[in-house]
Amino acid sequence: MIRPADSMETNAAWADAVARRDAPTLIVVSRQKTTEIPRPAVFDAGDLLRGGYVAAEASRAPDVLMIATGSEVGPALEARKLL
């Protein structure tokens, strides 16, 4: 199962699903509008298929760890700015 957060992740999920021949693939998308997740210039698109990655590092020792998937990644990144 792949739950993409934005168009880049959706494209990677589709390419992975089409290439996979030994198992089924479920891509779970949202009907709501999602924002593009900001990524560094050196981001490797292959990381999208690892199963998870860090979208934003803490600038200090964190008090809270936020985990999000799919359409919740954008709002989680916005909430991070408020904390």
Secondary structure, 3 states (H helix, E strand, C coil): CECCCCHHHHHHHHHHHHHCCCCCCCECCCCCCCCCCCCCCCCCHHHHHCCCCCCCCCCCCCCCCCCCCHHHHHHHHHHHHHC
